[in-house]
Amino acid sequence: MAQEAQLTQASTAIDVEALDRLYADDIMMTSVLGHTACNKTALLEEARRGITQRQAAAAAGTPVETSYAKEDLKVVGQGDTAVSSYRFVVKIKGGSINVERKYRTTNVWMRRDGRWQVVAAHTAFVLDPKQAAMLAGESA
């Protein structure tokens, strides 16, 4: 739970140094689009892009407000391995942007050399009932 709290804080603040410590060098990440080519380098580059975008928006006078909240967090541990699962909600507001997205993530944590790191992760979109009905071919 403490590690997930650190990951939440690092993700919210876009703390690249903390993310670098929390993600294993050999992390295997499956993205919301099903891609498994998402590695640590790509994750950290995405974080740096987020910092640049926030700074550019603030410099242009259109700061962006973001929030990142975890819900329904569950952790199961066994020895030097733990698996966490949670739903998270991302909200982005600013200028003409007003986005809210929900995801479900599973992280696999391992204790290596005395510290916990995420070695594998999978994230998927959480659909609202209308989106789910459309995908199922049902009329809403």
mmCIF file of the C-alpha atoms, coordinates in Angstrom:
data_MODEL
# 
_entry.id   MODEL 
# 
loop_
_atom_site.group_PDB 
_atom_site.id 
_atom_site.type_symbol 
_atom_site.label_atom_id 
_atom_site.label_alt_id 
_atom_site.label_comp_id 
_atom_site.label_asym_id 
_atom_site.label_entity_id 
_atom_site.label_seq_id 
_atom_site.pdbx_PDB_ins_code 
_atom_site.Cartn_x 
_atom_site.Cartn_y 
_atom_site.Cartn_z 
_atom_site.occupancy 
_atom_site.B_iso_or_equiv 
_atom_site.pdbx_formal_charge 
_atom_site.auth_seq_id 
_atom_site.auth_comp_id 
_atom_site.auth_asym_id 
_atom_site.auth_atom_id 
_atom_site.pdbx_PDB_model_num 
ATOM 1   C CA . MET A 1 1   ? 0.000   0.000   0.000   1.00 0.00 ? 1   MET A CA 1 
ATOM 2   C CA . ALA A 1 2   ? 2.850   2.380   0.840   1.00 0.00 ? 2   ALA A CA 1 
ATOM 3   C CA . GLN A 1 3   ? 4.459   1.729   -2.540  1.00 0.00 ? 3   GLN A CA 1 
ATOM 4   C CA . GLU A 1 4   ? 1.194   2.404   -4.344  1.00 0.00 ? 4   GLU A CA 1 
ATOM 5   C CA . ALA A 1 5   ? 0.886   5.672   -2.411  1.00 0.00 ? 5   ALA A CA 1 
ATOM 6   C CA . GLN A 1 6   ? 4.386   6.636   -3.583  1.00 0.00 ? 6   GLN A CA 1 
ATOM 7   C CA . LEU A 1 7   ? 3.486   5.710   -7.165  1.00 0.00 ? 7   LEU A CA 1 
ATOM 8   C CA . THR A 1 8   ? 0.315   7.817   -6.961  1.00 0.00 ? 8   THR A CA 1 
ATOM 9   C CA . GLN A 1 9   ? 2.258   10.803  -5.659  1.00 0.00 ? 9   GLN A CA 1 
ATOM 10  C CA . ALA A 1 10  ? 4.981   10.421  -8.323  1.00 0.00 ? 10  ALA A CA 1 
ATOM 11  C CA . SER A 1 11  ? 2.399   10.050  -11.099 1.00 0.00 ? 11  SER A CA 1 
ATOM 12  C CA . THR A 1 12  ? 0.380   13.049  -9.952  1.00 0.00 ? 12  THR A CA 1 
ATOM 13  C CA . ALA A 1 13  ? 3.427   15.294  -9.610  1.00 0.00 ? 13  ALA A CA 1 
ATOM 14  C CA . ILE A 1 14  ? 5.084   13.823  -12.717 1.00 0.00 ? 14  ILE A CA 1 
ATOM 15  C CA . ASP A 1 15  ? 8.175   13.171  -10.591 1.00 0.00 ? 15  ASP A CA 1 
ATOM 16  C CA . VAL A 1 16  ? 10.474  11.515  -13.142 1.00 0.00 ? 16  VAL A CA 1 
ATOM 17  C CA . GLU A 1 17  ? 13.149  10.650  -10.547 1.00 0.00 ? 17  GLU A CA 1 
ATOM 18  C CA . ALA A 1 18  ? 10.620  8.872   -8.329  1.00 0.00 ? 18  ALA A CA 1 
ATOM 19  C CA . LEU A 1 19  ? 9.071   7.060   -11.304 1.00 0.00 ? 19  LEU A CA 1 
ATOM 20  C CA . ASP A 1 20  ? 12.557  5.950   -12.350 1.00 0.00 ? 20  ASP A CA 1 
ATOM 21  C CA . ARG A 1 21  ? 13.058  4.395   -8.892  1.00 0.00 ? 21  ARG A CA 1 
ATOM 22  C CA . LEU A 1 22  ? 9.602   2.796   -8.748  1.00 0.00 ? 22  LEU A CA 1 
ATOM 23  C CA . TYR A 1 23  ? 9.616   1.233   -12.227 1.00 0.00 ? 23  TYR A CA 1 
ATOM 24  C CA . ALA A 1 24  ? 12.037  -1.651  -12.792 1.00 0.00 ? 24  ALA A CA 1 
ATOM 25  C CA . ASP A 1 25  ? 14.476  -1.275  -15.676 1.00 0.00 ? 25  ASP A CA 1 
ATOM 26  C CA . ASP A 1 26  ? 12.958  -4.388  -17.256 1.00 0.00 ? 26  ASP A CA 1 
ATOM 27  C CA . ILE A 1 27  ? 9.301   -3.457  -16.668 1.00 0.00 ? 27  ILE A CA 1 
ATOM 28  C CA . MET A 1 28  ? 6.773   -5.039  -19.006 1.00 0.00 ? 28  MET A CA 1 
ATOM 29  C CA . MET A 1 29  ? 3.839   -2.686  -19.483 1.00 0.00 ? 29  MET A CA 1 
ATOM 30  C CA . THR A 1 30  ? 0.690   -3.412  -21.453 1.00 0.00 ? 30  THR A CA 1 
ATOM 31  C CA . SER A 1 31  ? -0.993  -0.168  -22.474 1.00 0.00 ? 31  SER A CA 1 
ATOM 32  C CA . VAL A 1 32  ? -4.702  0.603   -22.756 1.00 0.00 ? 32  VAL A CA 1 
ATOM 33  C CA . LEU A 1 33  ? -4.425  -0.136  -26.478 1.00 0.00 ? 33  LEU A CA 1 
ATOM 34  C CA . GLY A 1 34  ? -2.920  -3.573  -25.828 1.00 0.00 ? 34  GLY A CA 1 
ATOM 35  C CA . HIS A 1 35  ? 0.640   -2.691  -26.795 1.00 0.00 ? 35  HIS A CA 1 
ATOM 36  C CA . THR A 1 36  ? 3.411   -4.447  -24.873 1.00 0.00 ? 36  THR A CA 1 
ATOM 37  C CA . ALA A 1 37  ? 6.250   -2.391  -26.351 1.00 0.00 ? 37  ALA A CA 1 
ATOM 38  C CA . CYS A 1 38  ? 5.782   0.162   -23.579 1.00 0.00 ? 38  CYS A CA 1 
ATOM 39  C CA . ASN A 1 39  ? 9.017   -0.032  -21.566 1.00 0.00 ? 39  ASN A CA 1 
ATOM 40  C CA . LYS A 1 40  ? 10.618  2.106   -18.865 1.00 0.00 ? 40  LYS A CA 1 
ATOM 41  C CA . THR A 1 41  ? 12.225  4.454   -21.386 1.00 0.00 ? 41  THR A CA 1 
ATOM 42  C CA . ALA A 1 42  ? 8.840   5.085   -23.033 1.00 0.00 ? 42  ALA A CA 1 
ATOM 43  C CA . LEU A 1 43  ? 7.149   5.612   -19.643 1.00 0.00 ? 43  LEU A CA 1 
ATOM 44  C CA . LEU A 1 44  ? 9.721   8.188   -18.551 1.00 0.00 ? 44  LEU A CA 1 
ATOM 45  C CA . GLU A 1 45  ? 9.615   9.952   -21.941 1.00 0.00 ? 45  GLU A CA 1 
ATOM 46  C CA . GLU A 1 46  ? 5.833   10.230  -21.616 1.00 0.00 ? 46  GLU A CA 1 
ATOM 47  C CA . ALA A 1 47  ? 6.259   11.762  -18.151 1.00 0.00 ? 47  ALA A CA 1 
ATOM 48  C CA . ARG A 1 48  ? 8.741   14.310  -19.514 1.00 0.00 ? 48  ARG A CA 1 
ATOM 49  C CA . ARG A 1 49  ? 6.279   15.191  -22.327 1.00 0.00 ? 49  ARG A CA 1 
ATOM 50  C CA . GLY A 1 50  ? 3.619   15.769  -19.660 1.00 0.00 ? 50  GLY A CA 1 
ATOM 51  C CA . ILE A 1 51  ? 5.898   18.194  -17.826 1.00 0.00 ? 51  ILE A CA 1 
ATOM 52  C CA . THR A 1 52  ? 6.628   20.067  -21.065 1.00 0.00 ? 52  THR A CA 1 
ATOM 53  C CA . GLN A 1 53  ? 2.924   20.285  -21.923 1.00 0.00 ? 53  GLN A CA 1 
ATOM 54  C CA . ARG A 1 54  ? 2.035   21.613  -18.459 1.00 0.00 ? 54  ARG A CA 1 
ATOM 55  C CA . GLN A 1 55  ? 4.808   24.224  -18.633 1.00 0.00 ? 55  GLN A CA 1 
ATOM 56  C CA . ALA A 1 56  ? 3.783   25.325  -22.144 1.00 0.00 ? 56  ALA A CA 1 
ATOM 57  C CA . ALA A 1 57  ? 0.139   25.696  -21.083 1.00 0.00 ? 57  ALA A CA 1 
ATOM 58  C CA . ALA A 1 58  ? 1.122   27.757  -18.029 1.00 0.00 ? 58  ALA A CA 1 
ATOM 59  C CA . ALA A 1 59  ? 3.434   29.971  -20.134 1.00 0.00 ? 59  ALA A CA 1 
ATOM 60  C CA . ALA A 1 60  ? 0.606   30.555  -22.622 1.00 0.00 ? 60  ALA A CA 1 
ATOM 61  C CA . GLY A 1 61  ? -1.689  31.657  -19.799 1.00 0.00 ? 61  GLY A CA 1 
ATOM 62  C CA . THR A 1 62  ? -3.881  28.563  -20.038 1.00 0.00 ? 62  THR A CA 1 
ATOM 63  C CA . PRO A 1 63  ? -2.753  26.440  -17.115 1.00 0.00 ? 63  PRO A CA 1 
ATOM 64  C CA . VAL A 1 64  ? -4.109  22.919  -16.983 1.00 0.00 ? 64  VAL A CA 1 
ATOM 65  C CA . GLU A 1 65  ? -5.571  21.428  -13.816 1.00 0.00 ? 65  GLU A CA 1 
ATOM 66  C CA . THR A 1 66  ? -5.131  17.695  -13.421 1.00 0.00 ? 66  THR A CA 1 
ATOM 67  C CA . SER A 1 67  ? -6.197  15.167  -10.841 1.00 0.00 ? 67  SER A CA 1 
ATOM 68  C CA . TYR A 1 68  ? -5.387  11.501  -10.488 1.00 0.00 ? 68  TYR A CA 1 
ATOM 69  C CA . ALA A 1 69  ? -7.362  9.486   -7.963  1.00 0.00 ? 69  ALA A CA 1 
ATOM 70  C CA . LYS A 1 70  ? -7.095  5.786   -7.143  1.00 0.00 ? 70  LYS A CA 1 
ATOM 71  C CA . GLU A 1 71  ? -10.209 3.905   -6.056  1.00 0.00 ? 71  GLU A CA 1 
ATOM 72  C CA . ASP A 1 72  ? -10.879 0.351   -4.962  1.00 0.00 ? 72  ASP A CA 1 
ATOM 73  C CA . LEU A 1 73  ? -7.185  -0.401  -4.267  1.00 0.00 ? 73  LEU A CA 1 
ATOM 74  C CA . LYS A 1 74  ? -6.455  -4.000  -3.339  1.00 0.00 ? 74  LYS A CA 1 
ATOM 75  C CA . VAL A 1 75  ? -3.020  -5.518  -2.705  1.00 0.00 ? 75  VAL A CA 1 
ATOM 76  C CA . VAL A 1 76  ? -2.141  -9.187  -2.311  1.00 0.00 ? 76  VAL A CA 1 
ATOM 77  C CA . GLY A 1 77  ? 1.391   -10.053 -1.258  1.00 0.00 ? 77  GLY A CA 1 
ATOM 78  C CA . GLN A 1 78  ? 3.418   -13.200 -1.057  1.00 0.00 ? 78  GLN A CA 1 
ATOM 79  C CA . GLY A 1 79  ? 7.065   -12.975 -0.038  1.00 0.00 ? 79  GLY A CA 1 
ATOM 80  C CA . ASP A 1 80  ? 8.988   -10.701 -2.363  1.00 0.00 ? 80  ASP A CA 1 
ATOM 81  C CA . THR A 1 81  ? 6.066   -10.272 -4.791  1.00 0.00 ? 81  THR A CA 1 
ATOM 82  C CA . ALA A 1 82  ? 2.858   -8.277  -4.512  1.00 0.00 ? 82  ALA A CA 1 
ATOM 83  C CA . VAL A 1 83  ? 0.023   -7.612  -6.948  1.00 0.00 ? 83  VAL A CA 1 
ATOM 84  C CA . SER A 1 84  ? -2.089  -4.483  -6.757  1.00 0.00 ? 84  SER A CA 1 
ATOM 85  C CA . SER A 1 85  ? -5.300  -3.693  -8.580  1.00 0.00 ? 85  SER A CA 1 
ATOM 86  C CA . TYR A 1 86  ? -7.190  -0.420  -8.645  1.00 0.00 ? 86  TYR A CA 1 
ATOM 87  C CA . ARG A 1 87  ? -9.414  1.845   -10.677 1.00 0.00 ? 87  ARG A CA 1 
ATOM 88  C CA . PHE A 1 88  ? -8.126  5.330   -11.313 1.00 0.00 ? 88  PHE A CA 1 
ATOM 89  C CA . VAL A 1 89  ? -9.762  8.449   -12.591 1.00 0.00 ? 89  VAL A CA 1 
ATOM 90  C CA . VAL A 1 90  ? -7.846  11.115  -14.485 1.00 0.00 ? 90  VAL A CA 1 
ATOM 91  C CA . LYS A 1 91  ? -9.353  14.571  -14.904 1.00 0.00 ? 91  LYS A CA 1 
ATOM 92  C CA . ILE A 1 92  ? -7.802  17.283  -17.059 1.00 0.00 ? 92  ILE A CA 1 
ATOM 93  C CA . LYS A 1 93  ? -9.257  20.808  -17.298 1.00 0.00 ? 93  LYS A CA 1 
ATOM 94  C CA . GLY A 1 94  ? -7.909  23.937  -18.901 1.00 0.00 ? 94  GLY A CA 1 
ATOM 95  C CA . GLY A 1 95  ? -8.549  26.084  -21.935 1.00 0.00 ? 95  GLY A CA 1 
ATOM 96  C CA . SER A 1 96  ? -10.810 24.065  -24.212 1.00 0.00 ? 96  SER A CA 1 
ATOM 97  C CA . ILE A 1 97  ? -9.909  20.757  -22.518 1.00 0.00 ? 97  ILE A CA 1 
ATOM 98  C CA . ASN A 1 98  ? -12.304 19.016  -20.166 1.00 0.00 ? 98  ASN A CA 1 
ATOM 99  C CA . VAL A 1 99  ? -11.532 15.303  -20.000 1.00 0.00 ? 99  VAL A CA 1 
ATOM 100 C CA . GLU A 1 100 ? -12.369 12.577  -17.501 1.00 0.00 ? 100 GLU A CA 1 
ATOM 101 C CA . ARG A 1 101 ? -11.152 9.044   -18.110 1.00 0.00 ? 101 ARG A CA 1 
ATOM 102 C CA . LYS A 1 102 ? -11.409 5.923   -15.999 1.00 0.00 ? 102 LYS A CA 1 
ATOM 103 C CA . TYR A 1 103 ? -8.975  3.028   -16.091 1.00 0.00 ? 103 TYR A CA 1 
ATOM 104 C CA . ARG A 1 104 ? -8.293  -0.244  -14.281 1.00 0.00 ? 104 ARG A CA 1 
ATOM 105 C CA . THR A 1 105 ? -4.657  -1.113  -13.555 1.00 0.00 ? 105 THR A CA 1 
ATOM 106 C CA . THR A 1 106 ? -2.894  -4.177  -12.230 1.00 0.00 ? 106 THR A CA 1 
ATOM 107 C CA . ASN A 1 107 ? 0.713   -3.802  -11.071 1.00 0.00 ? 107 ASN A CA 1 
ATOM 108 C CA . VAL A 1 108 ? 3.116   -6.595  -10.188 1.00 0.00 ? 108 VAL A CA 1 
ATOM 109 C CA . TRP A 1 109 ? 5.642   -5.461  -7.591  1.00 0.00 ? 109 TRP A CA 1 
ATOM 110 C CA . MET A 1 110 ? 8.868   -7.298  -6.699  1.00 0.00 ? 110 MET A CA 1 
ATOM 111 C CA . ARG A 1 111 ? 11.326  -6.603  -3.916  1.00 0.00 ? 111 ARG A CA 1 
ATOM 112 C CA . ARG A 1 112 ? 14.800  -6.499  -5.455  1.00 0.00 ? 112 ARG A CA 1 
ATOM 113 C CA . ASP A 1 113 ? 17.921  -5.518  -3.564  1.00 0.00 ? 113 ASP A CA 1 
ATOM 114 C CA . GLY A 1 114 ? 15.754  -4.360  -0.660  1.00 0.00 ? 114 GLY A CA 1 
ATOM 115 C CA . ARG A 1 115 ? 13.414  -2.082  -2.611  1.00 0.00 ? 115 ARG A CA 1 
ATOM 116 C CA . TRP A 1 116 ? 10.037  -2.582  -4.250  1.00 0.00 ? 116 TRP A CA 1 
ATOM 117 C CA . GLN A 1 117 ? 9.604   -1.919  -7.971  1.00 0.00 ? 117 GLN A CA 1 
ATOM 118 C CA . VAL A 1 118 ? 6.857   -2.428  -10.528 1.00 0.00 ? 118 VAL A CA 1 
ATOM 119 C CA . VAL A 1 119 ? 8.045   -5.200  -12.881 1.00 0.00 ? 119 VAL A CA 1 
ATOM 120 C CA . ALA A 1 120 ? 4.825   -5.630  -14.864 1.00 0.00 ? 120 ALA A CA 1 
ATOM 121 C CA . ALA A 1 121 ? 1.650   -3.619  -15.336 1.00 0.00 ? 121 ALA A CA 1 
ATOM 122 C CA . HIS A 1 122 ? -1.528  -3.690  -17.379 1.00 0.00 ? 122 HIS A CA 1 
ATOM 123 C CA . THR A 1 123 ? -3.965  -0.816  -17.819 1.00 0.00 ? 123 THR A CA 1 
ATOM 124 C CA . ALA A 1 124 ? -7.385  -0.942  -19.486 1.00 0.00 ? 124 ALA A CA 1 
ATOM 125 C CA . PHE A 1 125 ? -10.149 1.594   -20.106 1.00 0.00 ? 125 PHE A CA 1 
ATOM 126 C CA . VAL A 1 126 ? -13.226 1.355   -17.883 1.00 0.00 ? 126 VAL A CA 1 
ATOM 127 C CA . LEU A 1 127 ? -16.250 1.892   -20.076 1.00 0.00 ? 127 LEU A CA 1 
ATOM 128 C CA . ASP A 1 128 ? -19.452 3.530   -18.951 1.00 0.00 ? 128 ASP A CA 1 
ATOM 129 C CA . PRO A 1 129 ? -22.671 1.542   -19.601 1.00 0.00 ? 129 PRO A CA 1 
ATOM 130 C CA . LYS A 1 130 ? -23.404 3.416   -22.851 1.00 0.00 ? 130 LYS A CA 1 
ATOM 131 C CA . GLN A 1 131 ? -19.912 2.713   -24.245 1.00 0.00 ? 131 GLN A CA 1 
ATOM 132 C CA . ALA A 1 132 ? -20.158 -0.951  -23.237 1.00 0.00 ? 132 ALA A CA 1 
ATOM 133 C CA . ALA A 1 133 ? -23.562 -1.296  -24.950 1.00 0.00 ? 133 ALA A CA 1 
ATOM 134 C CA . MET A 1 134 ? -22.191 0.247   -28.148 1.00 0.00 ? 134 MET A CA 1 
ATOM 135 C CA . LEU A 1 135 ? -19.276 -2.211  -28.190 1.00 0.00 ? 135 LEU A CA 1 
ATOM 136 C CA . ALA A 1 136 ? -21.660 -5.085  -27.609 1.00 0.00 ? 136 ALA A CA 1 
ATOM 137 C CA . GLY A 1 137 ? -23.726 -3.973  -30.604 1.00 0.00 ? 137 GLY A CA 1 
ATOM 138 C CA . GLU A 1 138 ? -26.705 -2.989  -28.490 1.00 0.00 ? 138 GLU A CA 1 
ATOM 139 C CA . SER A 1 139 ? -28.626 0.228   -28.979 1.00 0.00 ? 139 SER A CA 1 
ATOM 140 C CA . ALA A 1 140 ? -28.358 2.658   -26.122 1.00 0.00 ? 140 ALA A CA 1 
# 
